[in-house]
Amino acid sequence: VAKDLGLELPALRRRDLSIIDRGRTQYFALHGKTGHLLTAQRIDREQLCESVQQCVLRCELIVEGEM
């Protein structure tokens, strides 16, 4: 995430970063030491997308401050 935003990891840590998933379950998290976006828990495709052939999970990253 830090690399994609063009920020060094210390700069990313100083900003208030939020990951917003749709729904009640938080599927994604940010690794504090590497800045990588990770799955926060097991994702069960059959449960989420049952009969849909293409399964997509959307999330938003909100970074405080000017870019």
GUDREN-913834 format. One record per atom (N, C-alpha, C): residue in one letter; x, z, y; atom name. Coordinates in pm, 1 decimal, padded with zeros to 6 digits. Each point is the difference from the previous one (the first is absolute). Last residue first. Layout:
BEGIN
{drenke 'A' {X Z Y} 'CA'}
...
This chain:
BEGIN
{drenke 'M' {-00224.1 -00024.5 01433.8} 'N'}
{drenke 'M' {00085.3 -00077.3 -00090.7} 'CA'}
{drenke 'M' {00067.5 -00110.3 00078.9} 'C'}
{drenke 'E' {-00230.3 00520.3 00119.0} 'N'}
{drenke 'E' {00014.5 -00144.3 00024.5} 'CA'}
{drenke 'E' {00093.7 -00063.9 -00099.8} 'C'}
{drenke 'G' {-00286.5 00444.4 -00137.1} 'N'}
{drenke 'G' {00103.5 -00041.0 00094.7} 'CA'}
{drenke 'G' {00007.1 -00151.4 00013.1} 'C'}
{drenke 'E' {-00182.0 00228.7 -00457.3} 'N'}
{drenke 'E' {-00016.0 00040.5 00138.3} 'CA'}
{drenke 'E' {00115.2 -00049.4 00085.9} 'C'}
{drenke 'V' {-00221.2 -00207.5 -00458.5} 'N'}
{drenke 'V' {00123.8 00059.7 00050.0} 'CA'}
{drenke 'V' {-00019.8 00031.0 00147.0} 'C'}
{drenke 'I' {-00295.7 -00127.3 -00476.4} 'N'}
{drenke 'I' {-00007.9 00021.6 00143.3} 'CA'}
{drenke 'I' {00125.7 00074.3 00042.1} 'C'}
{drenke 'L' {-00203.8 -00314.3 -00430.8} 'N'}
{drenke 'L' {00106.0 00089.0 00045.5} 'CA'}
{drenke 'L' {-00009.6 00008.8 00150.2} 'C'}
{drenke 'E' {-00365.7 -00131.9 -00421.1} 'N'}
{drenke 'E' {00053.6 -00022.4 00133.3} 'CA'}
{drenke 'E' {00109.1 00101.8 00026.2} 'C'}
{drenke 'C' {-00245.4 -00253.6 -00461.3} 'N'}
{drenke 'C' {00031.6 00122.5 00073.1} 'CA'}
{drenke 'C' {00054.3 -00040.2 00136.2} 'C'}
{drenke 'R' {-00263.8 -00210.3 -00488.3} 'N'}
{drenke 'R' {00045.0 -00013.4 00139.1} 'CA'}
{drenke 'R' {00030.6 00138.4 00056.6} 'C'}
{drenke 'L' {-00045.7 -00275.8 -00500.5} 'N'}
{drenke 'L' {-00011.0 00129.9 00067.6} 'CA'}
{drenke 'L' {00056.5 -00016.4 00139.9} 'C'}
{drenke 'V' {-00204.3 -00348.3 -00408.0} 'N'}
{drenke 'V' {00080.8 00020.9 00120.0} 'CA'}
{drenke 'V' {-00027.9 00139.1 00054.8} 'C'}
{drenke 'C' {-00079.3 -00362.4 -00452.0} 'N'}
{drenke 'C' {-00014.3 00138.0 00045.7} 'CA'}
{drenke 'C' {00095.1 00023.3 00117.9} 'C'}
{drenke 'Q' {-00257.2 -00423.8 -00289.3} 'N'}
{drenke 'Q' {00110.2 00031.0 00091.1} 'CA'}
{drenke 'Q' {-00024.8 00138.9 00060.6} 'C'}
{drenke 'Q' {-00313.8 -00141.1 -00318.4} 'N'}
{drenke 'Q' {00124.6 -00054.8 -00052.9} 'CA'}
{drenke 'Q' {00120.2 00034.3 00088.4} 'C'}
{drenke 'V' {-00459.9 00290.7 -00087.6} 'N'}
{drenke 'V' {00059.3 -00090.0 00099.0} 'CA'}
{drenke 'V' {00134.8 -00048.5 -00052.3} 'C'}
{drenke 'S' {-00304.9 00335.1 -00203.9} 'N'}
{drenke 'S' {-00020.8 -00139.3 -00039.9} 'CA'}
{drenke 'S' {00057.9 -00101.7 00097.7} 'C'}
{drenke 'E' {00146.1 00495.7 00038.2} 'N'}
{drenke 'E' {-00079.0 -00034.1 -00117.4} 'CA'}
{drenke 'E' {-00007.6 -00148.3 -00032.8} 'C'}
{drenke 'C' {00250.8 00294.8 00338.0} 'N'}
{drenke 'C' {-00045.0 -00137.9 00018.4} 'CA'}
{drenke 'C' {-00084.3 -00053.9 -00114.2} 'C'}
{drenke 'L' {00185.1 00463.1 00031.9} 'N'}
{drenke 'L' {-00019.0 -00043.5 00137.9} 'CA'}
{drenke 'L' {-00070.3 -00134.6 00012.5} 'C'}
{drenke 'Q' {00115.4 00190.8 -00429.2} 'N'}
{drenke 'Q' {-00093.2 00088.8 00067.5} 'CA'}
{drenke 'Q' {-00032.7 -00050.2 00140.8} 'C'}
{drenke 'E' {00322.1 -00226.6 -00258.9} 'N'}
{drenke 'E' {-00130.7 -00014.6 -00062.7} 'CA'}
{drenke 'E' {-00105.3 00087.0 00069.0} 'C'}
{drenke 'R' {00458.2 00032.0 00135.5} 'N'}
{drenke 'R' {-00062.3 -00125.2 00041.1} 'CA'}
{drenke 'R' {-00140.3 -00014.3 -00057.1} 'C'}
{drenke 'D' {00299.2 00434.2 00118.9} 'N'}
{drenke 'D' {-00069.7 -00053.4 -00115.5} 'CA'}
{drenke 'D' {-00080.1 -00122.8 00042.1} 'C'}
{drenke 'I' {00445.9 00301.4 00178.8} 'N'}
{drenke 'I' {-00109.7 -00085.8 00044.1} 'CA'}
{drenke 'I' {-00059.8 -00066.3 -00123.8} 'C'}
{drenke 'R' {00311.2 00473.8 00123.4} 'N'}
{drenke 'R' {-00030.4 -00109.5 -00091.3} 'CA'}
{drenke 'R' {-00120.3 -00078.4 00052.2} 'C'}
{drenke 'Q' {00267.1 00247.3 00377.1} 'N'}
{drenke 'Q' {-00051.9 00042.0 -00129.5} 'CA'}
{drenke 'Q' {-00028.3 -00123.9 -00084.5} 'C'}
{drenke 'A' {00205.2 -00036.7 00420.4} 'N'}
{drenke 'A' {-00005.9 00145.8 00001.1} 'CA'}
{drenke 'A' {-00049.7 00055.7 -00132.5} 'C'}
{drenke 'T' {00287.2 -00460.1 00135.5} 'N'}
{drenke 'T' {-00132.1 00042.6 -00045.4} 'CA'}
{drenke 'T' {00002.9 00151.8 -00011.6} 'C'}
{drenke 'L' {00319.4 -00232.4 00363.4} 'N'}
{drenke 'L' {-00014.7 00027.2 -00142.6} 'CA'}
{drenke 'L' {-00146.1 00022.3 -00036.3} 'C'}
{drenke 'L' {00375.6 -00194.8 00405.0} 'N'}
{drenke 'L' {-00140.1 00024.1 -00027.9} 'CA'}
{drenke 'L' {-00016.4 00010.9 -00151.3} 'C'}
{drenke 'H' {00461.8 00116.6 00288.5} 'N'}
{drenke 'H' {-00071.9 -00093.7 -00085.3} 'CA'}
{drenke 'H' {-00145.4 00041.5 -00015.5} 'C'}
{drenke 'G' {00381.7 00226.3 00231.8} 'N'}
{drenke 'G' {-00091.1 -00078.8 00081.7} 'CA'}
{drenke 'G' {-00077.5 -00103.1 -00080.0} 'C'}
{drenke 'T' {00340.4 00359.5 -00128.4} 'N'}
{drenke 'T' {00032.4 -00142.8 -00002.9} 'CA'}
{drenke 'T' {-00085.7 -00084.6 00092.5} 'C'}
{drenke 'K' {-00040.6 00486.2 -00049.4} 'N'}
{drenke 'K' {00144.1 -00025.1 00007.3} 'CA'}
{drenke 'K' {00034.9 -00147.7 00008.8} 'C'}
{drenke 'G' {-00464.0 00167.5 -00037.5} 'N'}
{drenke 'G' {00065.4 00052.7 00119.0} 'CA'}
{drenke 'G' {00146.8 -00034.1 00013.3} 'C'}
{drenke 'H' {-00420.5 -00273.0 -00227.2} 'N'}
{drenke 'H' {00111.7 00081.9 -00047.9} 'CA'}
{drenke 'H' {00082.5 00042.5 00121.7} 'C'}
{drenke 'L' {-00534.2 -00119.1 -00012.3} 'N'}
{drenke 'L' {00128.7 -00045.3 00051.6} 'CA'}
{drenke 'L' {00108.1 00095.1 -00049.0} 'C'}
{drenke 'A' {-00504.0 -00152.2 -00219.9} 'N'}
{drenke 'A' {00074.6 00102.1 00073.3} 'CA'}
{drenke 'A' {00131.3 -00061.9 00047.1} 'C'}
{drenke 'F' {-00535.4 -00129.0 -00239.8} 'N'}
{drenke 'F' {00134.6 -00033.0 00045.8} 'CA'}
{drenke 'F' {00061.1 00115.2 00078.2} 'C'}
{drenke 'Y' {-00449.0 00003.2 -00190.2} 'N'}
{drenke 'Y' {00077.5 -00069.7 -00101.7} 'CA'}
{drenke 'Y' {00145.4 -00023.1 00039.5} 'C'}
{drenke 'Q' {-00444.8 00332.6 00103.0} 'N'}
{drenke 'Q' {00122.5 -00043.9 00066.8} 'CA'}
{drenke 'Q' {00090.2 -00062.7 -00106.3} 'C'}
{drenke 'T' {-00561.2 00063.4 00016.7} 'N'}
{drenke 'T' {00126.0 00022.2 -00069.2} 'CA'}
{drenke 'T' {00117.0 -00057.4 00078.5} 'C'}
{drenke 'R' {-00468.8 -00039.8 00127.6} 'N'}
{drenke 'R' {00036.6 00142.2 -00003.3} 'CA'}
{drenke 'R' {00138.2 00026.0 -00056.5} 'C'}
{drenke 'G' {-00150.8 -00463.4 00267.9} 'N'}
{drenke 'G' {-00052.0 00080.6 -00109.5} 'CA'}
{drenke 'G' {00055.0 00140.9 00004.3} 'C'}
{drenke 'R' {00293.2 -00380.1 00201.5} 'N'}
{drenke 'R' {-00146.5 00000.5 00003.6} 'CA'}
{drenke 'R' {-00049.1 00077.4 -00120.6} 'C'}
{drenke 'D' {00472.5 00101.1 00247.9} 'N'}
{drenke 'D' {-00061.4 -00076.6 -00108.2} 'CA'}
{drenke 'D' {-00150.4 00002.6 00021.6} 'C'}
{drenke 'I' {00459.0 00094.5 00316.8} 'N'}
{drenke 'I' {-00143.7 00015.3 -00015.4} 'CA'}
{drenke 'I' {-00048.5 -00093.7 -00109.0} 'C'}
{drenke 'I' {00465.9 00255.6 00215.6} 'N'}
{drenke 'I' {-00043.6 -00102.3 -00093.5} 'CA'}
{drenke 'I' {-00147.6 00025.7 -00026.8} 'C'}
{drenke 'S' {00369.4 00135.5 00419.9} 'N'}
{drenke 'S' {-00114.8 00031.5 -00085.1} 'CA'}
{drenke 'S' {-00029.0 -00118.4 -00090.6} 'C'}
{drenke 'L' {00411.6 00227.0 00349.3} 'N'}
{drenke 'L' {-00046.3 -00110.6 -00081.8} 'CA'}
{drenke 'L' {-00113.2 00045.9 -00089.9} 'C'}
{drenke 'D' {00293.6 00143.8 00458.7} 'N'}
{drenke 'D' {-00108.8 00052.3 -00083.5} 'CA'}
{drenke 'D' {-00060.5 -00116.8 -00075.8} 'C'}
{drenke 'R' {00525.2 00035.0 00165.5} 'N'}
{drenke 'R' {-00133.7 -00045.3 00038.4} 'CA'}
{drenke 'R' {-00103.1 00060.1 -00095.1} 'C'}
{drenke 'R' {00465.3 00071.1 -00063.7} 'N'}
{drenke 'R' {-00036.9 00063.0 00127.0} 'CA'}
{drenke 'R' {-00141.0 -00038.3 00044.7} 'C'}
{drenke 'R' {00205.5 -00195.3 -00391.0} 'N'}
{drenke 'R' {-00033.2 00141.6 -00023.7} 'CA'}
{drenke 'R' {-00047.3 00069.8 00126.9} 'C'}
{drenke 'L' {00161.9 -00445.3 00020.3} 'N'}
{drenke 'L' {-00130.5 00003.1 -00065.5} 'CA'}
{drenke 'L' {-00044.2 00144.4 -00023.2} 'C'}
{drenke 'A' {00429.2 -00075.1 00169.2} 'N'}
{drenke 'A' {-00099.7 -00032.2 00102.3} 'CA'}
{drenke 'A' {-00140.5 00003.7 -00058.8} 'C'}
{drenke 'P' {00370.9 00059.6 -00292.8} 'N'}
{drenke 'P' {-00018.4 00116.6 00088.7} 'CA'}
{drenke 'P' {-00105.5 -00025.0 00109.0} 'C'}
{drenke 'L' {00108.6 -00368.1 -00293.4} 'N'}
{drenke 'L' {-00075.6 00107.4 -00063.4} 'CA'}
{drenke 'L' {-00014.0 00123.9 00089.2} 'C'}
{drenke 'E' {00046.0 -00475.3 00232.2} 'N'}
{drenke 'E' {00087.4 00077.1 -00087.0} 'CA'}
{drenke 'E' {-00081.5 00117.6 -00054.2} 'C'}
{drenke 'L' {-00238.4 -00466.3 00145.9} 'N'}
{drenke 'L' {00042.9 00132.8 00043.3} 'CA'}
{drenke 'L' {00101.5 00056.5 -00098.1} 'C'}
{drenke 'G' {-00291.6 -00414.6 -00009.2} 'N'}
{drenke 'G' {00119.5 -00015.4 00082.1} 'CA'}
{drenke 'G' {00050.6 00131.6 00055.3} 'C'}
{drenke 'L' {-00373.6 -00103.5 -00313.3} 'N'}
{drenke 'L' {-00033.1 00028.7 00139.2} 'CA'}
{drenke 'L' {00118.7 -00017.1 00093.9} 'C'}
{drenke 'D' {00049.6 -00059.0 -00471.0} 'N'}
{drenke 'D' {-00102.4 -00094.6 00043.2} 'CA'}
{drenke 'D' {-00038.5 00019.4 00146.3} 'C'}
{drenke 'K' {00298.6 00309.7 -00200.0} 'N'}
{drenke 'K' {00063.0 -00131.6 00012.7} 'CA'}
{drenke 'K' {-00099.4 -00103.2 00052.0} 'C'}
{drenke 'A' {-00161.5 00430.3 -00102.2} 'N'}
{drenke 'A' {00089.3 00005.8 00115.8} 'CA'}
{drenke 'A' {00062.6 -00137.2 00025.5} 'C'}
{drenke 'V' {-00259.5 00047.5 -00384.5} 'N'}
{drenke 'V' {-00083.3 00000.0 00118.0} 'CA'}
{drenke 'V' {00087.8 00000.0 00124.4} 'C'}
